[in-house]
Amino acid sequence: MAARLVPVGPPVFAMPSPSKPPPTRTVQRSAARPATAAKATAKSTAKATGKPAGAAKPPPTASVVATGWLHTARFLTTAPELHFLPPLEVPEIAFVGRSNAGKSTCINVLTQQKQLAFASKKPGRTQHINLFSLGKQGLTDAVLADLPGYGYAAVPKADKIRWQQVMANYLVTRENLKAIVLMCDPRHGLTELDEILLDVVRPRVAEGLKFLVILTKADKLNRSEQTKALSIMKLNAGGGEVRLFSATHRIGVEEVSQLLWAWAHPPTNDLAATPQVADPTALGKADVAAGPAT
């Protein structure tokens, strides 16, 4: 019997039955509630600072308020003659002194602005009265006046006499003038012109005008010399305030700032008693240049 031939094809492999993947475990993480996170942050902050959670933010110190206020200083106007100054109602604080006493530098340090007042290497260059307004949010609640320095030899004698007359008239007749700041180098003491200025303002000081003598360049003196200079100047200041000051070492910066702030903002129960104007130049007409004199 003949054998039957069976056709041989490609091997057939059995496909494994598909297996189900292992079940995936879903881990549900509950998100922290915002309130809970805030409380945790507050507790950690309180633990680090030692202050109870939820404590109110402390008010700014007097020094911070005063220095921040002076930093708002901005150029207002310049006047070559007294009659060009606009009449103002806000308190005005005038800075006066010899040409090389560091007046402009003092103003720049107090206002934390390097070029607000023109400080020249050649004293006597400033020949105008420059006004700078103070106040936040565009309102002016006080004005700084930078008067020309006096007594420098390089200035012609005729100019010296003219500006001495202008300053004397300003110090005597300026109605809104509330304080005078006299710059003095303690190494040289009061000069003859300083003494004349003191005589001019003494009647107004007696009537309540505030007066401050700033002893500049105090870092040039040792401790005993500073004490001696303070004692001598207090005798000559006629009841005015005296402060040591150094632009490079920042001696007296905070003290002077707080004093000026207090003088420009006397305590009062009537808020309307402290005038504030958005545009001080609108109170008077002044034919002035566009910037401070150089």
C-alpha positions in Angstrom: 0.0 0.0 0.0 1.5 3.3 -1.1 2.2 5.9 1.6 0.2 9.0 1.6 2.1 12.2 1.3 1.0 14.9 3.6 1.9 18.5 2.6 4.0 20.1 5.2 3.4 23.8 5.7 5.1 26.4 7.9 4.9 25.5 11.6 2.0 26.9 13.4 2.7 28.4 16.7 0.0 28.8 19.2 -0.5 32.5 20.1 -0.6 33.0 23.8 -3.8 34.3 25.1 -3.5 38.0 25.9 -3.0 38.5 29.6 -4.6 41.3 31.5 -2.2 44.0 32.7 -1.9 44.2 36.5 -4.3 46.6 38.0 -2.9 50.1 38.4 -3.1 51.5 41.9 -4.3 55.0 41.9 -2.9 57.0 44.7 -4.9 60.0 45.6 -3.0 62.8 47.1 -5.0 65.4 48.7 -3.8 68.9 47.8 -3.1 71.2 50.8 -5.7 73.7 51.4 -4.6 77.3 50.7 -5.7 78.3 54.2 -3.7 75.5 55.8 -0.6 76.4 53.7 -1.0 80.1 54.7 -1.2 79.1 58.3 1.9 77.0 58.1 3.8 79.8 56.4 2.6 82.3 59.0 3.7 79.9 61.8 7.1 79.4 60.3 7.6 83.1 59.8 6.5 83.8 63.4 8.9 81.2 64.7 11.8 82.7 62.7 11.1 86.3 63.6 9.8 85.7 67.2 6.7 87.7 66.4 3.2 86.2 66.9 1.4 85.1 63.7 -1.0 87.7 62.3 0.7 90.6 64.0 0.3 93.9 62.3 3.3 95.4 60.4 5.0 98.0 62.6 4.8 101.6 61.4 8.0 103.0 59.8 10.4 104.7 62.1 10.9 108.5 62.3 14.2 108.1 60.4 12.6 106.2 57.6 9.8 108.7 57.2 12.2 111.7 57.2 14.7 110.2 54.8 12.0 109.0 52.5 10.4 112.5 52.5 13.7 114.2 51.6 14.3 111.7 48.8 11.2 113.1 47.0 13.1 116.4 46.4 12.9 117.7 42.8 13.9 120.9 41.1 11.2 123.5 41.3 12.6 126.8 40.0 15.7 129.1 40.0 15.8 132.8 40.4 18.6 135.3 39.7 16.9 138.0 41.8 14.7 137.9 44.8 11.7 139.3 43.0 11.7 136.4 40.6 10.9 133.9 43.4 7.3 132.7 43.3 5.2 133.4 46.5 4.6 130.1 48.3 2.5 129.1 51.3 4.3 125.8 52.1 7.2 125.9 54.6 10.6 126.9 53.2 13.9 125.8 54.6 16.9 127.8 53.4 20.5 126.5 53.2 23.2 129.2 53.5 26.9 129.2 54.1 30.3 129.9 52.7 31.1 128.7 49.2 33.4 126.0 50.4 31.5 124.8 53.4 29.9 121.8 51.7 26.4 123.2 51.3 25.5 121.6 48.0 27.0 118.3 49.0 25.0 118.3 52.2 21.8 118.8 50.3 22.6 116.0 47.9 23.4 113.6 50.8 20.2 114.5 52.7 18.1 114.0 49.6 20.1 110.9 48.4 20.5 112.5 45.0 24.0 113.0 43.6 23.3 115.9 41.3 20.2 117.7 42.8 22.2 120.7 44.1 25.1 121.9 41.9 28.4 121.0 43.6 31.3 122.5 41.8 35.0 122.0 42.3 35.2 125.8 42.0 33.3 127.3 44.9 31.2 130.4 44.2 29.8 129.2 40.9 26.2 129.1 42.0 24.8 132.6 41.4 21.0 131.8 41.7 18.5 130.9 44.4 17.5 127.4 43.6 14.2 125.9 45.0 13.5 122.2 45.4 10.0 121.0 46.2 9.3 118.1 48.7 6.3 115.9 48.9 5.0 112.5 47.8 2.5 111.7 45.0 3.2 115.0 43.2 2.1 117.2 46.1 4.4 119.8 47.6 4.3 120.2 51.3 7.7 122.0 51.8 10.5 123.6 49.8 14.3 123.6 50.2 16.1 126.8 49.1 19.8 126.6 48.1 21.2 130.1 48.4 24.5 131.1 46.7 27.6 130.6 48.8 29.3 133.7 50.0 32.8 134.9 50.9 34.8 133.1 48.2 37.8 135.1 47.0 37.4 134.2 43.3 34.1 135.9 43.1 34.3 139.6 42.1 33.7 142.0 45.0 30.7 143.6 43.3 29.0 140.2 43.0 29.8 139.5 46.7 28.1 142.7 47.8 25.1 142.2 45.5 24.5 138.7 46.8 25.0 139.6 50.4 22.2 142.2 49.9 20.0 139.7 48.1 20.4 137.1 50.8 19.8 139.6 53.6 16.6 140.7 51.9 15.5 137.1 51.4 16.2 136.1 55.0 14.3 139.1 56.4 11.4 139.3 54.0 10.6 135.8 52.8 7.2 135.2 54.4 7.0 131.4 54.2 10.6 130.9 55.4 10.3 128.6 58.4 13.9 127.5 59.0 17.5 128.4 58.2 20.4 125.9 58.0 23.8 127.5 58.2 26.8 125.4 57.0 30.0 125.9 58.9 33.4 124.2 58.7 34.3 123.5 62.4 38.0 123.7 61.6 37.6 127.4 60.8 34.7 128.3 62.9 32.4 131.2 62.2 33.7 133.8 59.8 32.9 137.5 59.8 30.3 137.0 57.1 28.7 134.2 59.2 28.5 136.6 62.2 26.8 139.2 60.0 24.3 136.6 58.8 23.5 135.6 62.4 22.9 139.3 63.3 20.5 139.5 60.3 18.4 136.5 61.3 18.5 136.9 65.1 15.3 139.0 65.2 13.4 136.4 63.2 14.8 133.6 65.3 13.6 135.4 68.4 10.1 135.4 66.8 10.2 131.6 66.3 12.1 131.0 63.1 14.0 127.7 63.4 17.7 127.8 63.1 20.3 125.0 62.7 24.1 125.1 62.4 25.5 122.1 60.6 29.2 121.5 61.4 30.3 119.9 58.1 33.3 117.7 57.5 33.1 116.4 61.1 35.1 113.3 60.1 38.2 115.6 59.9 38.0 116.0 63.7 38.8 113.5 66.4 36.3 112.9 69.2 37.6 115.5 71.6 37.7 118.2 68.8 34.1 117.3 67.8 32.9 117.8 71.4 34.8 121.1 71.7 33.4 122.4 68.4 29.8 121.5 69.4 30.2 123.3 72.8 31.6 126.5 71.1 29.0 126.6 68.4 26.1 126.1 70.8 27.2 129.3 72.6 27.3 131.2 69.3 24.1 129.8 67.8 21.8 132.0 69.9 19.5 129.2 71.0 19.6 127.4 67.6 20.3 123.7 67.1 23.8 122.4 66.3 24.7 119.1 64.7 27.8 117.4 63.5 27.7 116.3 59.9 29.9 114.3 57.5 28.9 113.4 53.9 31.5 110.7 53.5 31.0 109.0 56.9 27.2 109.8 57.1 27.6 111.4 60.5 24.4 113.2 61.5 22.4 112.4 58.4 19.5 110.8 60.2 19.4 113.4 62.9 19.3 116.4 60.5 16.7 114.6 58.3 14.4 114.1 61.3 14.8 117.7 62.4 14.0 119.1 59.0 10.9 116.8 58.8 9.7 117.9 62.2 10.1 121.6 61.3 8.2 121.2 58.0 5.4 119.2 59.7 4.6 120.9 63.0 2.0 119.0 65.0 -1.5 120.4 64.4 -5.0 119.2 64.9 -6.1 121.0 61.7 -5.0 119.1 58.6 -5.9 122.0 56.5 -3.4 124.1 58.3 -0.6 122.4 56.4 -1.0 123.6 52.8 -0.2 121.3 50.0 -0.2 122.3 46.3 0.2 120.3 43.2 1.9 123.1 41.3 3.7 125.6 43.6 4.7 127.8 40.7 1.1 128.5 39.9 0.9 130.6 43.0 3.1 133.2 41.5 4.7 134.3 38.3 8.4 133.7 37.8 10.5 134.3 34.7 13.0 131.6 35.3 15.3 129.2 33.4 14.5 125.6 32.8 17.0 124.3 35.3 19.4 125.2 38.2 22.2 127.5 37.4 25.6 126.1 36.7 
